[in-house]
C-alpha cells in the first residue's frame, strides 16, 4: 500500500503531478491535497518545465551494463561495495575521498555521462567527491546483479556474474571495501555470503572472521595476499592507485 512519504519522495524527485498521478493511480486533486498536508511546495508549470529540461540535459549511456566485460564487471564490484541505490528513485550515488576523484571521473567517462562531480566537506571536515546519476534501466541492471537499495544488509552475490568476469568484479569490490596493510589483504562486508563466494572463487588460502564492528572480514596474509593482488592487478581495468602502489612496494621487497 502506498504511503504519503513514497508519493512525496516521487514528486520531489522532479516528477510532475500528472506522472505522480499515473504512478500511484490517484487523482491530481488528491495528490495536491497530500502535498499540501505535508507542507510540500507544488510546482508551477514553468517550474516543472525547468526541471524536465534539466533532466534531459544530462546525457548518459543507459545501456552501459547490458553486455559485460572486465571493465564493467569492475564497476559492478565497486558499486556493490561503495555505491548507493535509492529506493524510491532511479538515482545511483558513489562518494569517495576527494583524493580518489580520478576514479569517479573515469567511471563518469565510461558511462558517457554529463552529470557533474560534486566536491564538498563533511561535518567532520573530510574532503569528499560524489557522483550521482539517474537511470531507470541501469537501476534495473544493477538489481539483476544484486546491487539494490539496502544492499549492505540484504547482501551481495556474484551468482549472475559470469565466471570469466568474477575476478574483475572482486577487484572492484576490493577497491571499494578492501585494504592492504602489513602484508595482509582484508575485504569486509556486513553480510558473510559475498565473502564466502569470493573465498570459494579465488585459489589462495583465506579466512573469514566476524569482527567486533558487526562486520565480516575475509583475510589473506603474506604470500597468498601478494598472489591475490597480482592476479587482480593483471586485469586491465580501472583501479585505485594508492592501493596499487602499496602492492608494488611489497612486491619489490620479495
N, C-alpha and C positions, 0 to 999 in steps of 0.2 A: 504494500500500500504506500502511496506517495506521501512524503512528509512535506510540510511547508518549507523546511530548510533545503530539501532537494530542489524544489521549484525555484527558490530564491537563488541558490547556487547556479542553477542552469541559466537563469535570467542575468545574473551578474557576470556570467562568463561571456556576455555580449550577445546572447541570442535575443531575437525580437519577441514581442508579445505574441505575434502570430506563430512563430516557431515554438515558443513555450506552450502555447495552447495545443498545438499539434502533438508535441512531445508527451504531454500529460493528459491529453484528451479531456480538457475542461475549457470552458469559455474564456475569452479575453476579459470579460467583465469580472469573472471570479478571480482570475489571475491578478487583476488590478486591485481587487479587494484584499487579497492575501499580501501583496506587496505593500499596500498602504498600512495594513496591520503590523507588518514587520518593519515599518519606517524605511522602506526602500524607495529611492528616487525612481520615478517612472520616466523613462527617457522619451523625449520628443522624437518625431520622425527624423528631424535634422540630426539629432544626436545619434540615433540609430544608424543613419546613413554613414556618419563619420566612422563608427565602429566597424561597419561592414566593409568599408573601404580600407581600413587599417588591416582587417583580417586578410583581405585579398592581396594586400601589398607585400606581405612576407611570403615569398615562394619557398617551397621545399619539395624534395622528391618523395612523394607519399608511397612510392613503390620500392623504396630502397631495400627493405628487408624481405622482398618477395622471393629472391633467389640468394642463397647463402654462398659465401666464400670465406676465406680465413679472416679477412678484414672485418666483414660484417659479423662473423661469429665472435671476434674480439669485442666489438662494440656491444653485442648482446651480453657477453660476460661482464663487461664493465657496467652496463645498465643494471644487470642483475644484482651487482654488488652495491653500486653507488647511485643508481637512478631512482627517481620517484615518479610514479604514475598516479595522476589524480583520479579519484573515484567517480566524481560527477562531471568531469570534463575530459576533453581529449588532449590534455596537456601532459607533457613529459618534461622532467626537470633533472638537471645534474648540477651539483655545486661542488667546487674543489677549492683548494688553496690557490690564491692568486698566482703563485709561482708556477702552477701547473696549467695556466691558461692556454698554453700552446696545444695541449691535448684536446681541449674543447674546441679550439679553432680548427683543428684537424677533423674532428667529428662534424662540426658545422660545414666544413668544405665537402666532406664525403656525402653529407645529406643534401648538398646543393641548397643549403638553407640561407635565407636572408635575415633570419631572426638575429638580433644583436646579442652579444655577450654583455652581461651586467657585472660591474665591479663594485663592491661595497665593503664596509667594515661591519663586523658583528658587534653585539653589545660588549663582547669581551675583547674588542679591538683587533680581531683577526681579519686579515685582508683575504677576501674570497672572490671567486668568479662564478657566475651562474649562467647556464644556458637553458632556456625554456623554448619549447616549440609545441605546436598543436597539430595533430593529425589523427583523424579517426582511424584511418587504415593502418598506420604504424602502431597505434594503441592495440588494435586487434591482432596484429602480427606479434607484438610483444607478449600478448596474453597467450598465444599459441606456445611460446617458449617459457611460460610460467612467470613472466615478468608482469605483475599485476599490482593493483593497489593493495597496500598492506603486505606485500610480498615478504618483507622482513620476518614477519611472524607466521605467515601462511607456509612459506618455504619455497625454495627454488629447486628445479630439477633440470637435468640435461637430457631427459629421455627423448625429446624431439629434436635435439641437435644431432645431425649425422656424425658418426664416429670420426670421419676424416676431418671434421671441424671442431671436435671436442677440445683438443689441446689449445686451439686459438681461443675458444670460449674460456677455458681455465686461465689462460694468460690474462684475459681481460678481467676475470674475477679476481685474480691475484693483484692486479694493478689497483683494483677498487678496494678490496678488503684484505690484502695481504701485506706482509712485511718481510724484510730480510736483515737481520742483525745478528752479530756474534755467530756467524756461520749457521744460522738457523732460519728456515723458512716457516712462517706462520700464516695460515689463512683462517679467518674467523667467520662465524655465522651464528645467528640466533637459533637456527634450526640445524639439526645434525645431518639430514638427508643429503644435502648437496655435497657436504664434505665426504660422506661415505661414497658417493658417486665418483668424486674426484680421486679418492683413495683407491677405489677399485679400478679406475682407468689408468692411472699412472703406474709405471713399473717400479718406481723407487719405494723403499720401505718407509712407512709413515705411521704416525699415531694420532688418534683423536682424543682430546681431553675436554672435560667440562670445566670451565673456569669459574672463578668466584664473581664474575661480572655477568652472569647469566648468558654466557657465550660458549659456543663450542669452538675448539681450536684444532686444526689439522697442522701437524708439525713434522718437519724433516730436518735432520741435523747433519752437519759436516758434509761428507762426500755425497750422500743422497740429495742433500739440498742443492749442491752445485750441479749435480746431474739433472735435477729437475729444472733448474734455471737455464742450464744450457739447452735443454730440449725446448723450452718455451721461447727462448730468445733466438732459436734457429728459424722460427716462423716470421715471415716478413709481414708484420702488422704494425700499427701504431703501438707506442709503449711509453710508460713514464720513465723519463731519462734518469731521474735521481735514483730509482731502484736499479736500473740497468747499470749505472756507474758503480754502485755498491757491488754488484755481481762481478763486474770487470776487475775491480780491485781485489776481490777474493780470489778470482781465477788466476790472476797474475802471481799470487803468493803460493800457488800449488807447486 
